[in-house]
């Protein structure tokens, strides 16, 4: 149950095509389901526009599977993030229709055709190949949340011509997610080239003085380029979620 389906039910009641009593039964999906170890939030898609996403790190395979089954019963798209290879193998054995993206450490379930609801394209720009795990998490998440997504990989400032040759793609994007480790310079360069929101993602990639991504985080927070906002270290999911909110239609428009 999401906001689009909720509006559809209300219109059907208004037009007399659905009895109020039947609609009230459909609204039973708007609840929190207590699994003992997790309280699954089935109302989140109506409140926030996107369904709950399962964070796999720290959960057992059995717990992830239980939460997944609960969400699968009521959602057409279920995303699981931060899943290691061992848990992924077990979950794929139980649910073969899951799409595994090992580099992104995600599992994705889509019932039917994926619906594009974003108004523009989200562009994921990655500085180096060592940052790909975070960039791929951002890409898969943005796609799961109903966006058209493109990517530019290995276009960091060490060879800035690789970025500049894609200036048209940068300008055409609705939102840009810029992923970088080391000194974290890429988002500042990108934001200096375009009139688009730039969401910066520092990664934990780098030698000792990178301090596990803190150097890149501080560099991005201190960017002199306008329009840069920053998420936490290695948080490709958070960047994609924020980009999806920016990219979705306004609440006053039908989807």
N, C-alpha and C positions, 0 to 999 in steps of 0.2 A: 504494500500500500504506500504510494507516494502522493505528493500534492496533485499531480496530474490526474491520477486515478480518483482521488478524493473529489476533485472538481467535476469529473465525469459523472460520478455517482450522484452528486448534488444536482447537476443539470438534468439527469434522467428522472429524478424525483420531481423536480420543478415542472418538467414537461409531461409528467404523468406516465412515463414509460417504466417506472420502477416504484413499487409500493414502499412507503416509509418503513414498514415492518421488515421488508427484504433488505433495505439499505442498512437498517440497524444491525442486521446480522453480519453484513459485510464489514461494518465498523468494529467488529470484534477483533479484527486484525490489529487495531490500534491499542496495543497493550505492551506491557513488559512481561516477558516470560522468565520465570525463575527456574534455573536449572540446578540450583544448589551452589555451584561454583561460579555461576555467571548469571547476571540479570540482563537478558537480551532485550534490547530497546527496539521494538518494532514500530515505534512512533517517530523515530528519528528522521525518516525520509519526509514526513509531513512537516515536521518542525524546521528542519535544516535544508531540505531539498535533496539530500543524499542519504542512502541507508547506512547503517552501522557497518564498519569495516573491522575485521578480526585482526588484532595484533598478535602474531603467533609466538613471538619471543617470550619465554617464561611459562608458556602453557604446554601441557602435554598434548600428544597427538589425539588422545581420546577427548580431551576438553575442546580442542579445536574442532574436531568432527561433530561433537554435540552442538556447539554454537552454530556451525555451518548448517547442520540439518534444520535447526530452528529458523535460521534466516532464509534458507532455500525454500522453505514451505511458503514463504510470503513475499519473497523478492525475486526479481528476474536476474539480478546481478549480485554476486557475492564476491568480495575481494578479501584475500588473506595475505597479510604482509609479514616480513621477517620470519620466513619459514626455512629452516635448514634442510639439507638434502635428505637426512634420515626421516624427518617428519613428512617431508614432501612425498617420499616413496610410500610411506604408510597411508597417507591421505589419498594418493592416486590409486592405490590398490582398492580402497573403499569407494572412491568416487572417480572412476576413469574419465568422466567428462570434464574434470578440472583441467585448466590450461596451466602448465607449469612453466615459469620463466626463471630458470636457475640463477642467472646473473642478477636479476632484480630481487630474488628471494621471495617471489610472490606466487600465489595460486589464484586463478580467476575462474569463476563460474558464470556463464552467460546462457540464459534460457532464450532460445530464438535468436533473432537478429539484434545486434547491438544498436541502440537508438542514440543518434547524435542530437543533443539538445543545446550544446554550446553555440554561441552566436558567431564565433570566429575560430581561429586556429591558435592553439597553444604550442609554442616552439620551445623545445628543450635543447639548450646549448651546453655542451660539456667541454671543459678545458682539455682534459687528457684521458687516455684510455684507462688510467688507474682510477678515474672517477666514474667509470661506467656503471658500477653497481648502483650508485645513488641516482644517477641520471635515468637508468632503466626503471628503477622504482617509481620515479616521478612520471615517466612516460606511461607505464602500465596503469598507474593510478589515475592519471588524467583521462586515459581512454576508458577505464572502467566507470568513471563518473560522467561519461557521455559527451566527451569532447573529440573534435578532430585534432590530432596531434602530429607534429612533425619534429624532426630532430637534426641537430648538427653536432657531430662528435669529433673530438680531437682538434679543436680550433682555438687552443689557448694562446696566451700572449707571447709565448716563446716563438711562435711563428704567426704573427698577427695577420699576415696576408691571407692565411687560411680562413680567417673570420671575415675579413673585408670582402672577399670574393663572393660572399653570400649576403651582401647588404640588402638586396631586394627581399630576400626571405625574412630577414630581420624586420624590415619595415612593414611587411605584410602581416606579421603576426599580431594577434590581439593581446596576448600576454606572453612574456618570455621568462622562462626559468633558466637561470644561469648557474651551472654547477662547477665548482672549482676547489682545488686544494692548494697546497703550497702557500703562496702569498695571497691567493684569492683575488687577483686583479681583474679577472674576466668580467664580472658583473658591472664594474665601473666603466670599462671600455664599452660594453654593450649599451649601457644606459646613456653614454655620451653620443651614441649614434642614432637613437630612435626616440620617438615620442610615445612609447608604450610602457606599461608597468613592467618592471623587472624584479623578479623574485630571486634573490640570491641564496644559494645553498652552499655553505662551506662543507668541505669533506675532511675526513681525518687523514687524508693522504699527505705525506711530506716527511722530511727528515726531522731530526730531533727538535730543532727550534720551531718547528711547526706546531709542537705541543698538541698533537692529536686533533688538529683542526682549529685550535684556539687562535692561532695567528691569522688564518683565513677569516674566521668569524670576526675578529676585531677589525681587520682590513675592510671587510664588507660593511660593518657597522659605521666605519669612518669614511665611507665613500663620499667623495666630493661631487659625484654625478647625481643629479636629481632623479627621483622616481625609483630608487632602489629600496626595497624592503628585504629583511633578512629573516630566515628561519633557522632552526637549531642545526647543529653539526650532523651531517649525514641524513637529514630529514627530507628526503625526496618526497615522501608521502605528504607531509605538511605543506610543502611548496605546491604540489599538484592540487591539493584540496583548496588552497587559497586561490590559485589560478582559476580553478573551476568556478568558484564563487564569483570572481570578476567576470568570467566569460559567459555565465549563464544569462538567460533573458531576465529582465526585471520582473518582479512579482506581479506587476500590473498587466503583464502580457500573458496570453495563453501560450502553452508550450506545444 
